[in-house]
Every structure is written in structure tokens, then in C-alpha cells.
Amino acid sequence: ILVGPNNSGKTYAALLAHSVLSCMSAGASPWSLASLVSEQHKKPGFRRLVSGLESLAASAGPDRVRIQPHLSGQVYDLVGAFFARELASTIEGNFGIGLAGLVRTGARSSKIRISGSVAASITLRKGSPPTAVLDPTATQYALAARAGQIAVYEHKPGNGIRDSRYHDSSVNDRVDLVLDKLGMAENLGLRAVLALFMTIGQPYFSRPTRSYYLPAGRSGILSTYDMLLSNIVNSTKYGERDRDARITGTMSDFVTFFHNVPAQRPPVPKNGKTAVGEMFGGRLVLSKPRFAPTRITYKLNGTEIPIRRASSGIAETAPFQLFQSGSSRADVLVFEEPEAHLHPESQTKLAKHIMRLVNDGTHAILVTHSVHFLEQMSLFLKMSRLTPGQRKQMKYEPGDFLDNDDVSTYAFKADPKGGYKIREIEHSVADGISQDEFIHTIERMYEEDLEVEQKVEL
């Protein structure tokens, strides 16, 4: 959960996280890899790498042969270069701006640090391509050549030896696609380079996670849904669209998400309780005309109206419900201003549905300015100390609570030297989430109220 003043960088941070996750789940397409190989093949160092692995594969035959660290290191660097290029393209598309425009004012470069199951540093510079440095690895690699195919083996300290075909059986199929596109199907050295590239790059390009971004202003986007969809289709059909009228990747993804929602799938989550139904009454209805975009309407008491004519609160919440009904475990939801256009009571109800989504396995990044929303999440932390029966007495489901490890909260605090610093907000099941971010505003208003009363009495 990200909280802080307007213009403090919360949306920038959330969109950056979405871009990294999207890039890592998109996979390394055969077309992108073919383009990379075409570029690299002009360089003597790459040709020496291909020649070295070709000699190694030819000498190995069906027996496993260790790949020298300087060869695997070159492929490791190649993965980093490819990752930087793909991530840069994703970031540019999502932000709708060139990388130079994302470097902080007064700085020559900005660095993105990724840590977790993979670790890398990507540097964005004004006037030059981005670069990526993957953290050093202790993994060693070996290969064998069998019937014209390459088998790559990983040896990680403490984990033994693993055949890459075991955890990704499609490696050689994807290598075939790249080589066919290049017209180099018989090049054993290039086959070995690509097989090793896909094995090393697997954690960076095959993350089994989809990231969805629900931007601020959802109701406004839905009011022009048909026009935006037409623009996206035309830009895809005719290539480069007018740069001044460019639609960002997040907006394009948001609109196409609606278009691709199966009309036959009822927009109802697993527990049968919908956010729209509980917050507003009524329900969402989906239909798919044969030669028209997916229609989303709101139905209440027999009356059905297009979502663009529904109240802004319903239009803001509808995208969340559609995501809620079709999400998979480990998906990521980046939700900007979930409280937008909602009465405080509705905000707390939406927070409950987000909590249930998280408990079903979805990860969420929430950008909020709402004290009511944050306080409701705080309450769910405290409710972890209650029994299921006690939670039911409070008119909640038995599983309606959050554990301390389920939540991370961050405040964007103004730095006296300029800009903002990100600080973790304290939270626990005993005390909930600290409200210091909002308390100083409430205290200021209270003091001003007292001052007004004192002046009136005078």
C-alpha cells in the first residue's frame, strides 16, 4: 500500500513495478530474439562465442561437458542486455514517454534496482541506450548435443544438477522458431547459445505472473471506450499512430482487457459476492455483439444502462469486479486510487473485497490517499487476533482478516533536500497500520477549528 501527498511519485513507482512485472511475464519472443541475434552477429565477440560453443557441443556429443565460465558469462551479459532493451520498451510504452523523460530533473541517469527471486540493476541515461547488470551468480552450466538438439544443465550450489529440459521442455522448440526465422537451422553453435540464453534468462522472462493496471480515471476512460478501442485497432492495423495522440500502454491494456473479457463468463468472484452488488445493488451484465466491442451494462430493478452512463462510482468499481472474477493465483493487481468517487462506506466495502482477493493468492499494489481505506485495512490486521466465530459476529466471513506478513505499507515523505523519500509504515496485528500520514492533517484541522471557536467567543 503506497500513501503520500499528491505529486510525490506514488503512481510513478506503481507503474514502474507494473512495467517490470509485465516485462518479466511477457517472455522472450522468437521475433525479439531473432532481432537480437541479427544485431549481435555483426560483432566479432559474438561470433567467437558461437564458434566456442559449437566446438564444445561437437566435442560433447551425448555426454555432458562443462561450459567454461567465460562463455556462460558472455551469454549472461547478453541476457542482461536483452532484458534492459525489453524493459526499456515496456517502460516507454506504459509511460507514453521516452526514457530520457523519466530521468529525474537535474540528474543524468536513474537506476532501477530489482531484487527478489532475480536481482539486477538497470540504468536509464539521457541520450544513450539503457544498460542492465545482473547480479553475479554461482551457477555453473554444462551442455550435451543429442540428435541435433542441445541439452543445458544447471548446477547450483546445494541444489545438485538440473536438466533445463525438465523445467522448461519448450526450450528447443523455441530455439527452432528463432533459427528458422534467421534461416540458420543447422547452426549448432547458435543453437547452443540460444539454449543457454533461454536457460539463464528463464527467471527474467518466464515469470508465471500477469500484472494488471487499473489506472486512475477509470470512469472517464470507460466513457470513451468505443472510440479508444477503435484508435487502438487502427494503430495496430496501420502501424505508427500520431505521436501527439498516442495512447499509453496502460490505457491500451485497460481498454483491451475489457474487450477481451469473455461474455459467457459471469462477472462473479469465487465466493459469489460481487463488489458492485454489495456496494451499489444491481449487477454487471456482459454481452458480445458479433461485430462490435464487448458491451458492459449495469442492471438494477429491471433497468439496464451502459456502463458509461452509470454513476462514476459504479464505473470506477466495475473494472475491479471483472478482474476479481477472472484473476488467477499469483496475478498482480496494480490499483490506482481504489477509493475514487466512492463514499467512505463504499470504500470500506471495496477494501474488504481487495482483502479477499489477496487471501485467494493475488498480489496487490494499491495507491491511495484515503484515511478510510487505510483504516479498514488496518482493521483487517487487528481482526487476525479474533476467532472465526467472533469475526462472523461482526458480520464478516470467518476468513476475513490479514496476517502481518500479508501487508507492506509505504509512505512517500518530503525530503528537506528536495524530492521524496520512501519510508516503510509501521504495522502489526496488535496496533494495525500507523495513521501518522493522515493524523497531522486531522490535528491541524482540529486546532484550526478550536482557533475559530476561540475567535468567535472573543
Rosetta blueprint (number, residue, H / E / L):
1 I L
2 L E
3 V E
4 G L
5 P L
6 N L
7 N L
8 S L
9 G L
10 K H
11 T H
12 Y H
13 A H
14 A H
15 L H
16 L H
17 A H
18 H H
19 S H
20 V H
21 L H
22 S H
23 C H
24 M H
25 S H
26 A H
27 G L
28 A L
29 S L
30 P H
31 W H
32 S H
33 L H
34 A H
35 S H
36 L H
37 V H
38 S H
39 E H
40 Q H
41 H L
42 K L
43 K L
44 P H
45 G H
46 F H
47 R H
48 R H
49 L H
50 V H
51 S H
52 G H
53 L H
54 E H
55 S H
56 L H
57 A H
58 A H
59 S H
60 A H
61 G L
62 P L
63 D L
64 R L
65 V E
66 R E
67 I L
68 Q L
69 P H
70 H H
71 L H
72 S H
73 G H
74 Q H
75 V H
76 Y H
77 D H
78 L H
79 V H
80 G H
81 A H
82 F H
83 F H
84 A H
85 R H
86 E H
87 L H
88 A H
89 S H
90 T H
91 I H
92 E H
93 G H
94 N H
95 F H
96 G L
97 I L
98 G L
99 L H
100 A H
101 G H
102 L H
103 V L
104 R L
105 T L
106 G L
107 A L
108 R L
109 S E
110 S E
111 K E
112 I E
113 R E
114 I E
115 S L
116 G L
117 S L
118 V L
119 A L
120 A E
121 S E
122 I E
123 T E
124 L E
125 R E
126 K L
127 G L
128 S E
129 P E
130 P E
131 T E
132 A E
133 V E
134 L E
135 D L
136 P L
137 T L
138 A L
139 T L
140 Q E
141 Y E
142 A E
143 L E
144 A E
145 A E
146 R E
147 A L
148 G L
149 Q E
150 I E
151 A E
152 V E
153 Y E
154 E E
155 H E
156 K E
157 P L
158 G L
159 N L
160 G E
161 I E
162 R E
163 D E
164 S H
165 R H
166 Y H
167 H H
168 D L
169 S L
170 S L
171 V H
172 N H
173 D H
174 R H
175 V H
176 D H
177 L H
178 V H
179 L H
180 D H
181 K H
182 L H
183 G L
184 M L
185 A L
186 E L
187 N L
188 L H
189 G H
190 L H
191 R H
192 A H
193 V H
194 L H
195 A H
196 L H
197 F H
198 M H
199 T H
200 I H
201 G H
202 Q H
203 P H
204 Y H
205 F H
206 S L
207 R L
208 P L
209 T L
210 R L
211 S E
212 Y E
213 Y E
214 L E
215 P L
216 A L
217 G L
218 R H
219 S H
220 G H
221 I H
222 L H
223 S H
224 T L
225 Y H
226 D H
227 M H
228 L H
229 L H
230 S H
231 N H
232 I H
233 V H
234 N H
235 S H
236 T H
237 K H
238 Y H
239 G L
240 E L
241 R L
242 D L
243 R H
244 D H
245 A H
246 R L
247 I L
248 T L
249 G H
250 T H
251 M H
252 S H
253 D H
254 F H
255 V H
256 T H
257 F H
258 F H
259 H H
260 N H
261 V L
262 P L
263 A L
264 Q L
265 R L
266 P L
267 P L
268 V L
269 P L
270 K L
271 N L
272 G L
273 K L
274 T L
275 A H
276 V H
277 G H
278 E H
279 M H
280 F H
281 G L
282 G L
283 R E
284 L E
285 V E
286 L E
287 S E
288 K L
289 P L
290 R L
291 F L
292 A L
293 P L
294 T L
295 R E
296 I E
297 T E
298 Y E
299 K E
300 L E
301 N L
302 G L
303 T E
304 E E
305 I E
306 P E
307 I H
308 R H
309 R H
310 A L
311 S L
312 S H
313 G H
314 I H
315 A H
316 E H
317 T H
318 A H
319 P H
320 F H
321 Q H
322 L H
323 F H
324 Q H
325 S H
326 G H
327 S L
328 S L
329 R L
330 A L
331 D L
332 V E
333 L E
334 V E
335 F E
336 E E
337 E L
338 P L
339 E L
340 A L
341 H L
342 L L
343 H L
344 P H
345 E H
346 S H
347 Q H
348 T H
349 K H
350 L H
351 A H
352 K H
353 H H
354 I H
355 M H
356 R H
357 L H
358 V H
359 N H
360 D L
361 G L
362 T L
363 H E
364 A E
365 I E
366 L E
367 V E
368 T E
369 H L
370 S L
371 V H
372 H H
373 F H
374 L H
375 E H
376 Q H
377 M H
378 S H
379 L H
380 F H
381 L H
382 K H
383 M H
384 S H
385 R H
386 L L
387 T L
388 P H
389 G H
390 Q H
391 R H
392 K H
393 Q H
394 M L
395 K L
396 Y L
397 E L
398 P L
399 G L
400 D L
401 F L
402 L L
403 D L
404 N H
405 D H
406 D H
407 V L
408 S L
409 T L
410 Y E
411 A E
412 F E
413 K E
414 A E
415 D L
416 P L
417 K L
418 G L
419 G L
420 Y E
421 K E
422 I E
423 R E
424 E E
425 I L
426 E L
427 H E
428 S E
429 V L
430 A L
431 D L
432 G E
433 I E
434 S L
435 Q L
436 D H
437 E H
438 F H
439 I H
440 H H
441 T H
442 I H
443 E H
444 R H
445 M H
446 Y H
447 E H
448 E H
449 D H
450 L H
451 E H
452 V H
453 E H
454 Q H
455 K H
456 V H
457 E H
458 L L
